[in-house]
């Protein structure tokens, strides 16, 4: 028997095996990272095409962040109404289409406007697929959220690597149109698995925070009935996890924007070793996330958060202040391991407390860290020095560790 999904999307009501749903969600996380990284590596070429100065390009790139932040809270409401699976698929299509637009612009203003659309699709997809993942984690009763974010990291590395290979032979327009084709194909192949709106729970699995739904109730991942508003206590805890996510995203943004310059300017590294700094950071973050489920099962969420914050703080202190290149690279690698699982755990806990609204709130705050990091470090670098400015990543990571302990008390876990 077939029925209609919310919003008129057709779907099969037969239970979908959790393993298949997990695979489909993993593919969407990887696709998100792949497409975003593919755009990032073409920024220099698009800058040249539009004739943008460095400051004009910086303002245009804010369009991605602005579009994402504005859309994230709206996406939480859409997920409650239409289901996180359906919204993930729609955003996958929109992200694939919008990635073609930057290469068609010829002025910084036009670039900024189309990046608002790209950022909106990117932010919406992040909230929707994280909401779907939170529901699956509850169904499986296993802390598998880090594995999804590992897929995002691996997809990002693949997108950046492919972009670097084709950058010399393909125009930005041809490259981004190719990425759009890949995105639409992957969405068409994988999307139907998400649009089957029933999830078969694993052996012995039950919802940890809600009674078993009555016959005919909506299944996990699809338009669950949510309270009209979060209670004051829940809202405060969600904000707490959002601030923890912000501390992590601050470090990611700082290293992405300033890591290579620090290695080049302060440690006199060549282009290759300088690029290796962020690559090492991204690689160890992916490795850390692949092992995140085992860490969470063995040590629990609080210990994982605290240990991650302490590790990241130590690694970044070494990376920022090391007098020689190899020690700085080691510090970047350690920082990646430490930061790896903080964001996934924070978003997962926020979603478990408040559904898509919690995911949206924590993601919005977390994304604010990427907005805050690069300009703050730039200001401090001009005022003091870049190495000292990068130690703020250590400070934020330490704050995440302290808040991890506070979150344990706040949630009585």
Number of C-alpha atoms within 10 A of each C-alpha: 6 10 13 13 19 15 11 9 12 15 19 17 16 13 13 18 14 18 15 14 22 20 14 19 25 21 19 26 26 22 27 25 23 27 24 22 21 25 21 14 18 21 16 11 14 25 22 11 17 20 14 19 12 10 9 16 21 13 16 23 19 17 21 22 23 20 22 27 25 16 23 30 22 14 28 24 17 19 28 22 17 19 28 33 26 28 27 29 24 17 23 26 21 21 27 28 20 21 27 23 18 26 24 15 19 16 17 22 16 15 24 23 19 23 25 23 23 27 27 27 28 29 28 32 29 23 34 30 29 27 33 28 26 27 25 26 20 22 23 21 17 15 22 26 25 26 23 24 25 28 24 24 27 23 25 25 21 19 25 22 16 16 23 14 11 12 15 9 10 12 15 26 18 13 21 25 19 14 24 21 15 16 23 19 14 18 22 14 10 19 23 17 21 25 24 24 29 21 24 19 21 15 9 8 13 15 16 11 9 7 8 10 11 7 6 6 11 16 18 25 29 27 23 19 11 14 11 6 10 16 10 9 11 17 18 13 21 28 18 22 33 29 26 31 28 30 31 31 28 24 28 25 20 24 25 18 17 20 26 22 19 22 25 17 12 17 16 14 17 12 12 10 17 21 16 16 26 22 20 20 25 26 19 22 25 27 17 23 30 23 16 25 19 15 18 21 13 11 13 14 23 21 17 22 30 22 20 28 33 22 23 32 29 22 26 30 23 21 30 26 17 17 12 14 19 14 16 24 27 19 27 30 24 26 34 31 25 29 32 33 32 32 27 24 24 29 28 27 23 28 27 20 19 21 25 34 29 29 33 33 26 31 30 24 22 25 25 21 25 22 20 15 25 20 14 15 23 18 13 16 16 10 10 11 15 22 21 15 21 28 21 22 30 26 20 23 33 22 19 31 27 16 20 26 15 16 22 14 11 14 12 7 9
